[in-house]
Structure formats: structure tokens, C-alpha cells
Amino acid sequence: MVEPRFREIYFQFYKETYKPSVLDRKTKELIAIAASLAARCQGCLEGHIKKAMKFGASREEISESIAIAIGVNAAAIVDLSDIAADNLNLKLY
């Protein structure tokens, strides 16, 4: 449980990040979809998919955002596997 004062700070920050700025709202929601996947936040993912569609994102744009998140996460696993191999003195490649 988050204390009410911290919850309010979070909500203020959240509202601020979604105000009109350099990035349009659709782009922000596509980024949020990828970030939600990385954070493993199911509720976030579902909410941002709905919002992205509301702000004009196509299914293809959402799918591409998801593919980018998969690629970044796969790269992280490859990098970490290299570290694990180094720790085990394995030279498999």
C-alpha cells in the first residue's frame, strides 16, 4: 500500500508527463506500451493499449511497439548471457 501523499506525488508526475509537449499523445502511449512490457505491468499494458487506440494508433503501430520492446529485452538477455559466460569462463562463440 502506498501512502496517500506518495500516491498524490505519483499522480501529479503521471499527469505532467502526459501533458501536451514535444511528443504527441499517440507517441507517448506507444512508448508507454513498450515500457509497460519491460516493467511487466499488465494493468499498465492494457490501459496504454486502449489509450493508444483512442489517440489514433493502429494495431500495426501497437504491434511494432511491442516488437521493439521484445527486441530490447532480447538484447538485454544476450548481454547478460555474455556476462554469465564470462563468469563461467565459457567461450562458446
N, C-alpha and C positions, 0 to 999 in steps of 0.2 A: 504494500500500500504506500502510495506517495502522499506525503503531507500536502494539504491544500495549498500552501504558499508555493511549494515547488511545482505543483501541478499548474498553478496560475502562471508561473515563470515559463514553464514549457509551452503552455497555450499561447502566451504572448509572443514567444520566439517563433512558434509554428505559424501564427498569423502573419508575422513580419516577413517570413521567408516566402510566403505566397502572395504578397502584395505585388502589384504591377511593377516591373523593373525591366532590366535588360532582356531577360528571358521571358517569353510568353508563357501563359499558364499551361498550355498543352505540353510544351517542352519540359517545364518543371515537373509535370505529372509523369512524363516518360522517364525522367531521371529518378523520380521517386519510386517508380515501379522497379527499376534496376536496384536501387538502394534497399527497397523492401525485401527483394530476393536475397541480397547479400546479408541483410540483418535477420533473415529467416522470420519475418513478421507477417504471418498470414493475414491478420486483420488489416495491416497496412497495405499489403499487396492488393487485397480485394477492394479496399477503399480507393486506392490510387488508380486501379484499372477503371473503376466506374467514373472517377473524376476525369481521367484522361479521355474517355469516350465522350463525356459531357462537353469537354473543351475541344472536341473535334479530332481526336486521334483515331486513326483507323486500326482495325485489327492487325493489319500488316505492320504498322508502326509500333504497336504494342509488342507484337511478336519479335520484331527486330531489337527492341529494347531488352526483351528477355534474353535473346540470343547474345547480346553484348554482355549482359550480366553473367551468363553461363561461361562465356569466353574468358572474362576477367577472373572468375572463380577457378576455372580450369588452369589458368596461368599461375595462380597462387598455389595450387596443388602441385604443379610441375616444379615450381621454385622450391617449395618445401620438401618435395621428394628429393631434390638435388642436395639439400641440406642434410636430410636423413641419410642419403647415400654417402656423403662426406663423413658423417659421424660414424658410419659403419665401415668406412674405408672401402666402399664398393665402387668399382669403375665399370659400370655396365654399358656405357655408351662412349 
